[in-house]
Amino acid sequence: MTAMNTNDLLKLPATKLKRILALKTQIERLESRIGAVITKAMPGPLQKVAKKKRHMTAAARKKISVAAKARWAKIKAGRGK
């Protein structure tokens, strides 16, 4: 089977175009039904299981804050020269 470009499609009679459209619609319906059957046949959830969010302690946040402030102080000290 070869791909048809727009010019080739315009040359086809209306009856052929209607038949092509009907076949394409039928193929899409069948693909949808196949997907539904596969989904039902697979065990377990298909969606990604959401991971629990990690919670940071106040001490950890403070440690990160102090480190960031130290980095910025070092950068600002370098600019002053």
Buried (B, 14 or more C-beta within 10 A) or exposed (E): EEEEEEEEEEEEEEEEEEEEEEEEEEEEEEEEEEEEEEEEEEEEEEEEEEEEEEEEEEEEEEEEEEEEEEEEEEEEEEEEE
